[in-house]
Amino acid sequence: MKPWLNQSWVIPPKESAEFVCAMEDVLDIYHSEYDQQNPWLCFDESCQQLVKETKEKIPAEPREPERYDYQYERNGVANMFMFFEPLQGGRHVEVTQQRTASDYAHQMKYLVDERYPDAQKIRVIQDNLNTHVKASLYKAFEPEEAKRILDKLEFHYTPKHGSWLNMAEIELSVLNRQCLDRRIPDMDSLKQEIKVWEENRNEKSNSVDWRFTTADARIKLKKLYPSIQT
Protein backbone atom coordinates (compact mmCIF):
# COMPACT_ATOMS: atom_id res chain seq x y z
CA MET A 1 0.00 0.00 0.00
CA LYS A 2 1.01 3.60 -0.69
CA PRO A 3 -1.46 5.67 1.36
CA TRP A 4 0.24 8.93 0.43
CA LEU A 5 -0.75 8.49 -3.23
CA ASN A 6 -4.11 9.60 -4.60
CA GLN A 7 -5.80 10.18 -7.93
CA SER A 8 -8.16 12.89 -9.15
CA TRP A 9 -10.78 11.76 -11.66
CA VAL A 10 -12.29 13.99 -14.34
CA ILE A 11 -14.45 11.19 -15.73
CA PRO A 12 -16.04 8.32 -13.79
CA PRO A 13 -13.72 5.35 -13.23
CA LYS A 14 -16.54 2.90 -14.00
CA GLU A 15 -19.71 2.61 -16.07
CA SER A 16 -22.35 5.26 -15.49
CA ALA A 17 -25.63 5.56 -17.36
CA GLU A 18 -26.15 9.01 -15.84
CA PHE A 19 -22.78 10.20 -17.17
CA VAL A 20 -23.16 8.92 -20.73
CA CYS A 21 -26.75 10.19 -21.00
CA ALA A 22 -25.74 13.76 -20.10
CA MET A 23 -22.58 13.51 -22.22
CA GLU A 24 -24.44 12.45 -25.37
CA ASP A 25 -26.99 15.22 -24.88
CA VAL A 26 -24.22 17.84 -24.80
CA LEU A 27 -22.29 16.30 -27.70
CA ASP A 28 -25.39 16.26 -29.91
CA ILE A 29 -25.82 19.99 -29.34
CA TYR A 30 -22.16 20.65 -30.10
CA HIS A 31 -22.57 19.06 -33.52
CA SER A 32 -25.89 20.66 -34.41
CA GLU A 33 -26.08 23.36 -37.07
CA TYR A 34 -26.22 26.98 -36.00
CA ASP A 35 -29.78 28.21 -35.60
CA GLN A 36 -30.23 31.94 -35.07
CA GLN A 37 -33.68 31.44 -33.60
CA ASN A 38 -32.51 28.67 -31.26
CA PRO A 39 -28.87 29.47 -30.43
CA TRP A 40 -26.76 27.59 -27.93
CA LEU A 41 -23.86 28.68 -25.78
CA CYS A 42 -21.70 27.43 -22.92
CA PHE A 43 -21.83 29.02 -19.48
CA ASP A 44 -19.47 28.68 -16.54
CA GLU A 45 -18.10 30.66 -13.65
CA SER A 46 -14.89 30.99 -11.70
CA CYS A 47 -13.37 33.13 -8.98
CA GLN A 48 -10.32 35.36 -8.95
CA GLN A 49 -8.28 36.31 -5.90
CA LEU A 50 -7.57 40.05 -5.86
CA VAL A 51 -4.03 40.84 -4.71
CA LYS A 52 -2.56 44.25 -3.84
CA GLU A 53 1.12 45.08 -3.81
CA THR A 54 2.56 46.07 -0.43
CA LYS A 55 5.58 47.76 -2.01
CA GLU A 56 5.94 49.66 -5.26
CA LYS A 57 7.08 47.61 -8.25
CA ILE A 58 10.44 48.26 -9.89
CA PRO A 59 9.70 48.89 -13.60
CA ALA A 60 11.33 46.80 -16.30
CA GLU A 61 14.51 48.13 -17.90
CA PRO A 62 16.63 46.97 -20.85
CA ARG A 63 17.73 43.41 -20.06
CA GLU A 64 16.02 43.65 -16.66
CA PRO A 65 12.51 42.25 -16.03
CA GLU A 66 9.90 44.00 -13.93
CA ARG A 67 10.45 43.19 -10.26
CA TYR A 68 7.98 43.06 -7.41
CA ASP A 69 8.17 42.12 -3.75
CA TYR A 70 7.20 38.60 -2.72
CA GLN A 71 4.86 40.00 -0.07
CA TYR A 72 1.32 40.96 -1.02
CA GLU A 73 -2.05 41.79 0.51
CA ARG A 74 -5.22 39.84 -0.24
CA ASN A 75 -8.02 42.18 -1.30
CA GLY A 76 -11.07 39.97 -1.58
CA VAL A 77 -12.34 37.59 -4.25
CA ALA A 78 -14.26 38.41 -7.42
CA ASN A 79 -16.57 36.12 -9.36
CA MET A 80 -16.48 35.80 -13.15
CA PHE A 81 -19.40 34.55 -15.26
CA MET A 82 -18.30 33.30 -18.68
CA PHE A 83 -20.62 33.21 -21.70
CA PHE A 84 -18.98 31.47 -24.65
CA GLU A 85 -20.35 30.98 -28.18
CA PRO A 86 -18.02 28.39 -29.76
CA LEU A 87 -19.52 28.53 -33.26
CA GLN A 88 -19.47 32.32 -33.59
CA GLY A 89 -16.25 32.80 -31.65
CA GLY A 90 -17.85 35.23 -29.22
CA ARG A 91 -17.52 35.50 -25.47
CA HIS A 92 -18.54 37.82 -22.67
CA VAL A 93 -17.35 37.87 -19.07
CA GLU A 94 -19.39 39.50 -16.34
CA VAL A 95 -17.50 40.30 -13.13
CA THR A 96 -19.46 40.35 -9.86
CA GLN A 97 -18.64 40.54 -6.17
CA GLN A 98 -20.32 37.23 -5.37
CA ARG A 99 -21.96 34.17 -6.91
CA THR A 100 -25.39 33.85 -5.33
CA ALA A 101 -28.55 32.43 -6.87
CA SER A 102 -29.62 36.01 -7.55
CA ASP A 103 -26.37 36.77 -9.40
CA TYR A 104 -26.91 33.69 -11.58
CA ALA A 105 -30.53 34.68 -12.23
CA HIS A 106 -29.49 38.12 -13.45
CA GLN A 107 -27.01 36.53 -15.86
CA MET A 108 -29.85 34.48 -17.36
CA LYS A 109 -31.94 37.65 -17.67
CA TYR A 110 -29.04 39.28 -19.51
CA LEU A 111 -28.99 36.35 -21.96
CA VAL A 112 -32.69 36.66 -22.72
CA ASP A 113 -33.08 40.43 -22.81
CA GLU A 114 -29.74 41.66 -24.12
CA ARG A 115 -27.69 38.87 -25.69
CA TYR A 116 -30.46 37.10 -27.61
CA PRO A 117 -33.56 39.34 -27.50
CA ASP A 118 -35.00 37.91 -30.74
CA ALA A 119 -34.35 34.22 -30.09
CA GLN A 120 -37.21 31.80 -29.57
CA LYS A 121 -35.28 29.43 -27.33
CA ILE A 122 -31.75 29.73 -25.92
CA ARG A 123 -29.96 26.49 -25.08
CA VAL A 124 -27.54 26.90 -22.18
CA ILE A 125 -24.87 24.27 -21.55
CA GLN A 126 -23.62 24.44 -17.98
CA ASP A 127 -22.46 22.35 -15.04
CA ASN A 128 -24.44 21.16 -12.02
CA LEU A 129 -23.51 23.94 -9.60
CA ASN A 130 -26.19 24.32 -6.94
CA THR A 131 -27.23 27.78 -8.20
CA HIS A 132 -27.52 26.70 -11.85
CA VAL A 133 -31.18 25.79 -11.54
CA LYS A 134 -34.52 27.28 -12.54
CA ALA A 135 -35.41 27.90 -8.91
CA SER A 136 -32.69 30.55 -8.70
CA LEU A 137 -34.76 32.86 -10.89
CA TYR A 138 -37.71 32.62 -8.51
CA LYS A 139 -35.37 33.77 -5.72
CA ALA A 140 -34.44 36.88 -7.69
CA PHE A 141 -37.61 37.92 -9.53
CA GLU A 142 -41.37 38.00 -9.18
CA PRO A 143 -42.98 34.76 -10.44
CA GLU A 144 -44.22 36.32 -13.69
CA GLU A 145 -40.76 37.66 -14.53
CA ALA A 146 -39.00 34.45 -13.57
CA LYS A 147 -41.30 32.41 -15.81
CA ARG A 148 -40.96 34.90 -18.68
CA ILE A 149 -37.19 34.44 -18.65
CA LEU A 150 -37.29 30.68 -18.17
CA ASP A 151 -39.75 30.21 -21.03
CA LYS A 152 -36.95 31.29 -23.38
CA LEU A 153 -34.26 29.12 -21.79
CA GLU A 154 -33.45 25.44 -22.17
CA PHE A 155 -30.85 24.05 -19.76
CA HIS A 156 -28.48 21.21 -20.65
CA TYR A 157 -26.08 19.95 -18.00
CA THR A 158 -22.65 18.44 -18.37
CA PRO A 159 -22.38 15.21 -16.35
CA LYS A 160 -20.80 15.11 -12.92
CA HIS A 161 -17.04 14.56 -13.35
CA GLY A 162 -17.47 15.83 -16.92
CA SER A 163 -16.45 19.47 -16.68
CA TRP A 164 -14.12 18.91 -19.67
CA LEU A 165 -17.27 18.83 -21.81
CA ASN A 166 -18.03 22.48 -21.06
CA MET A 167 -16.27 24.70 -23.59
CA ALA A 168 -16.82 27.73 -21.34
CA GLU A 169 -14.43 26.09 -18.88
CA ILE A 170 -11.85 25.84 -21.65
CA GLU A 171 -12.31 29.53 -22.41
CA LEU A 172 -11.92 30.39 -18.72
CA SER A 173 -8.61 28.52 -18.81
CA VAL A 174 -7.51 30.70 -21.75
CA LEU A 175 -8.55 33.80 -19.81
CA ASN A 176 -6.48 32.70 -16.82
CA ARG A 177 -3.38 32.03 -18.91
CA GLN A 178 -3.54 35.14 -21.08
CA CYS A 179 -4.93 37.74 -18.71
CA LEU A 180 -5.02 36.71 -15.06
CA ASP A 181 -1.53 35.29 -14.57
CA ARG A 182 -0.41 38.29 -12.50
CA ARG A 183 -1.45 40.25 -9.46
CA ILE A 184 -4.65 42.22 -9.96
CA PRO A 185 -5.42 44.58 -7.07
CA ASP A 186 -9.14 45.36 -7.24
CA MET A 187 -12.47 44.88 -9.02
CA ASP A 188 -12.08 47.88 -11.31
CA SER A 189 -8.67 46.70 -12.50
CA LEU A 190 -10.00 43.18 -13.04
CA LYS A 191 -12.94 44.43 -15.10
CA GLN A 192 -10.66 46.57 -17.26
CA GLU A 193 -8.14 43.77 -17.85
CA ILE A 194 -10.91 41.35 -18.82
CA LYS A 195 -12.62 43.92 -21.04
CA VAL A 196 -9.44 44.39 -23.10
CA TRP A 197 -8.88 40.62 -23.33
CA GLU A 198 -12.51 40.02 -24.33
CA GLU A 199 -12.47 42.66 -27.05
CA ASN A 200 -9.24 41.27 -28.47
CA ARG A 201 -10.54 37.67 -28.52
CA ASN A 202 -13.86 38.69 -30.05
CA GLU A 203 -12.17 40.80 -32.71
CA LYS A 204 -10.25 37.70 -33.79
CA SER A 205 -13.41 35.55 -33.52
CA ASN A 206 -11.47 32.83 -31.70
CA SER A 207 -13.74 29.80 -31.96
CA VAL A 208 -13.52 26.10 -31.06
CA ASP A 209 -13.61 23.28 -33.59
CA TRP A 210 -15.01 20.53 -31.38
CA ARG A 211 -14.23 17.16 -32.99
CA PHE A 212 -15.27 14.67 -30.29
CA THR A 213 -18.64 13.13 -31.23
CA THR A 214 -21.16 10.75 -29.72
CA ALA A 215 -19.87 8.06 -32.08
CA ASP A 216 -16.33 8.66 -30.78
CA ALA A 217 -17.54 8.47 -27.19
CA ARG A 218 -19.19 5.10 -27.75
CA ILE A 219 -15.83 3.73 -28.87
CA LYS A 220 -13.23 5.58 -26.78
CA LEU A 221 -15.30 5.70 -23.59
CA LYS A 222 -16.97 2.33 -24.04
CA LYS A 223 -16.17 1.31 -20.46
CA LEU A 224 -18.47 4.06 -19.20
CA TYR A 225 -21.51 2.59 -20.96
CA PRO A 226 -23.51 0.08 -18.91
CA SER A 227 -23.41 -3.53 -20.04
CA ILE A 228 -26.85 -4.58 -21.24
CA GLN A 229 -27.95 -7.95 -19.93
CA THR A 230 -30.00 -9.91 -22.47
C-alpha positions as CSV (number, residue, x, y, z in Angstrom):
1,M,0.0,0.0,0.0
2,K,1.0,3.6,-0.7
3,P,-1.5,5.7,1.4
4,W,0.2,8.9,0.4
5,L,-0.8,8.5,-3.2
6,N,-4.1,9.6,-4.6
7,Q,-5.8,10.2,-7.9
8,S,-8.2,12.9,-9.2
9,W,-10.8,11.8,-11.7
10,V,-12.3,14.0,-14.3
11,I,-14.4,11.2,-15.7
12,P,-16.0,8.3,-13.8
13,P,-13.7,5.4,-13.2
14,K,-16.5,2.9,-14.0
15,E,-19.7,2.6,-16.1
16,S,-22.4,5.3,-15.5
17,A,-25.6,5.6,-17.4
18,E,-26.1,9.0,-15.8
19,F,-22.8,10.2,-17.2
20,V,-23.2,8.9,-20.7
21,C,-26.7,10.2,-21.0
22,A,-25.7,13.8,-20.1
23,M,-22.6,13.5,-22.2
24,E,-24.4,12.4,-25.4
25,D,-27.0,15.2,-24.9
26,V,-24.2,17.8,-24.8
27,L,-22.3,16.3,-27.7
28,D,-25.4,16.3,-29.9
29,I,-25.8,20.0,-29.3
30,Y,-22.2,20.6,-30.1
31,H,-22.6,19.1,-33.5
32,S,-25.9,20.7,-34.4
33,E,-26.1,23.4,-37.1
34,Y,-26.2,27.0,-36.0
35,D,-29.8,28.2,-35.6
36,Q,-30.2,31.9,-35.1
37,Q,-33.7,31.4,-33.6
38,N,-32.5,28.7,-31.3
39,P,-28.9,29.5,-30.4
40,W,-26.8,27.6,-27.9
41,L,-23.9,28.7,-25.8
42,C,-21.7,27.4,-22.9
43,F,-21.8,29.0,-19.5
44,D,-19.5,28.7,-16.5
45,E,-18.1,30.7,-13.6
46,S,-14.9,31.0,-11.7
47,C,-13.4,33.1,-9.0
48,Q,-10.3,35.4,-9.0
49,Q,-8.3,36.3,-5.9
50,L,-7.6,40.1,-5.9
51,V,-4.0,40.8,-4.7
52,K,-2.6,44.2,-3.8
53,E,1.1,45.1,-3.8
54,T,2.6,46.1,-0.4
55,K,5.6,47.8,-2.0
56,E,5.9,49.7,-5.3
57,K,7.1,47.6,-8.3
58,I,10.4,48.3,-9.9
59,P,9.7,48.9,-13.6
60,A,11.3,46.8,-16.3
61,E,14.5,48.1,-17.9
62,P,16.6,47.0,-20.8
63,R,17.7,43.4,-20.1
64,E,16.0,43.6,-16.7
65,P,12.5,42.3,-16.0
66,E,9.9,44.0,-13.9
67,R,10.4,43.2,-10.3
68,Y,8.0,43.1,-7.4
69,D,8.2,42.1,-3.8
70,Y,7.2,38.6,-2.7
71,Q,4.9,40.0,-0.1
72,Y,1.3,41.0,-1.0
73,E,-2.0,41.8,0.5
74,R,-5.2,39.8,-0.2
75,N,-8.0,42.2,-1.3
76,G,-11.1,40.0,-1.6
77,V,-12.3,37.6,-4.2
78,A,-14.3,38.4,-7.4
79,N,-16.6,36.1,-9.4
80,M,-16.5,35.8,-13.2
81,F,-19.4,34.6,-15.3
82,M,-18.3,33.3,-18.7
83,F,-20.6,33.2,-21.7
84,F,-19.0,31.5,-24.7
85,E,-20.3,31.0,-28.2
86,P,-18.0,28.4,-29.8
87,L,-19.5,28.5,-33.3
88,Q,-19.5,32.3,-33.6
89,G,-16.2,32.8,-31.6
90,G,-17.9,35.2,-29.2
91,R,-17.5,35.5,-25.5
92,H,-18.5,37.8,-22.7
93,V,-17.3,37.9,-19.1
94,E,-19.4,39.5,-16.3
95,V,-17.5,40.3,-13.1
96,T,-19.5,40.4,-9.9
97,Q,-18.6,40.5,-6.2
98,Q,-20.3,37.2,-5.4
99,R,-22.0,34.2,-6.9
100,T,-25.4,33.9,-5.3
101,A,-28.5,32.4,-6.9
102,S,-29.6,36.0,-7.6
103,D,-26.4,36.8,-9.4
104,Y,-26.9,33.7,-11.6
105,A,-30.5,34.7,-12.2
106,H,-29.5,38.1,-13.4
107,Q,-27.0,36.5,-15.9
108,M,-29.8,34.5,-17.4
109,K,-31.9,37.6,-17.7
110,Y,-29.0,39.3,-19.5
111,L,-29.0,36.4,-22.0
112,V,-32.7,36.7,-22.7
113,D,-33.1,40.4,-22.8
114,E,-29.7,41.7,-24.1
115,R,-27.7,38.9,-25.7
116,Y,-30.5,37.1,-27.6
117,P,-33.6,39.3,-27.5
118,D,-35.0,37.9,-30.7
119,A,-34.3,34.2,-30.1
120,Q,-37.2,31.8,-29.6
121,K,-35.3,29.4,-27.3
122,I,-31.8,29.7,-25.9
123,R,-30.0,26.5,-25.1
124,V,-27.5,26.9,-22.2
125,I,-24.9,24.3,-21.5
126,Q,-23.6,24.4,-18.0
127,D,-22.5,22.3,-15.0
128,N,-24.4,21.2,-12.0
129,L,-23.5,23.9,-9.6
130,N,-26.2,24.3,-6.9
131,T,-27.2,27.8,-8.2
132,H,-27.5,26.7,-11.8
133,V,-31.2,25.8,-11.5
134,K,-34.5,27.3,-12.5
135,A,-35.4,27.9,-8.9
136,S,-32.7,30.6,-8.7
137,L,-34.8,32.9,-10.9
138,Y,-37.7,32.6,-8.5
139,K,-35.4,33.8,-5.7
140,A,-34.4,36.9,-7.7
141,F,-37.6,37.9,-9.5
142,E,-41.4,38.0,-9.2
143,P,-43.0,34.8,-10.4
144,E,-44.2,36.3,-13.7
145,E,-40.8,37.7,-14.5
146,A,-39.0,34.4,-13.6
147,K,-41.3,32.4,-15.8
148,R,-41.0,34.9,-18.7
149,I,-37.2,34.4,-18.6
150,L,-37.3,30.7,-18.2
151,D,-39.7,30.2,-21.0
152,K,-37.0,31.3,-23.4
153,L,-34.3,29.1,-21.8
154,E,-33.4,25.4,-22.2
155,F,-30.8,24.1,-19.8
156,H,-28.5,21.2,-20.7
157,Y,-26.1,19.9,-18.0
158,T,-22.7,18.4,-18.4
159,P,-22.4,15.2,-16.3
160,K,-20.8,15.1,-12.9
161,H,-17.0,14.6,-13.4
162,G,-17.5,15.8,-16.9
163,S,-16.4,19.5,-16.7
164,W,-14.1,18.9,-19.7
165,L,-17.3,18.8,-21.8
166,N,-18.0,22.5,-21.1
167,M,-16.3,24.7,-23.6
168,A,-16.8,27.7,-21.3
169,E,-14.4,26.1,-18.9
170,I,-11.8,25.8,-21.7
171,E,-12.3,29.5,-22.4
172,L,-11.9,30.4,-18.7
173,S,-8.6,28.5,-18.8
174,V,-7.5,30.7,-21.8
175,L,-8.5,33.8,-19.8
176,N,-6.5,32.7,-16.8
177,R,-3.4,32.0,-18.9
178,Q,-3.5,35.1,-21.1
179,C,-4.9,37.7,-18.7
180,L,-5.0,36.7,-15.1
181,D,-1.5,35.3,-14.6
182,R,-0.4,38.3,-12.5
183,R,-1.5,40.3,-9.5
184,I,-4.7,42.2,-10.0
185,P,-5.4,44.6,-7.1
186,D,-9.1,45.4,-7.2
187,M,-12.5,44.9,-9.0
188,D,-12.1,47.9,-11.3
189,S,-8.7,46.7,-12.5
190,L,-10.0,43.2,-13.0
191,K,-12.9,44.4,-15.1
192,Q,-10.7,46.6,-17.3
193,E,-8.1,43.8,-17.8
194,I,-10.9,41.3,-18.8
195,K,-12.6,43.9,-21.0
196,V,-9.4,44.4,-23.1
197,W,-8.9,40.6,-23.3
198,E,-12.5,40.0,-24.3
199,E,-12.5,42.7,-27.1
200,N,-9.2,41.3,-28.5
201,R,-10.5,37.7,-28.5
202,N,-13.9,38.7,-30.1
203,E,-12.2,40.8,-32.7
204,K,-10.2,37.7,-33.8
205,S,-13.4,35.5,-33.5
206,N,-11.5,32.8,-31.7
207,S,-13.7,29.8,-32.0
208,V,-13.5,26.1,-31.1
209,D,-13.6,23.3,-33.6
210,W,-15.0,20.5,-31.4
211,R,-14.2,17.2,-33.0
212,F,-15.3,14.7,-30.3
213,T,-18.6,13.1,-31.2
214,T,-21.2,10.8,-29.7
215,A,-19.9,8.1,-32.1
216,D,-16.3,8.7,-30.8
217,A,-17.5,8.5,-27.2
218,R,-19.2,5.1,-27.7
219,I,-15.8,3.7,-28.9
220,K,-13.2,5.6,-26.8
221,L,-15.3,5.7,-23.6
222,K,-17.0,2.3,-24.0
223,K,-16.2,1.3,-20.5
224,L,-18.5,4.1,-19.2
225,Y,-21.5,2.6,-21.0
226,P,-23.5,0.1,-18.9
227,S,-23.4,-3.5,-20.0
228,I,-26.8,-4.6,-21.2
229,Q,-28.0,-8.0,-19.9
230,T,-30.0,-9.9,-22.5
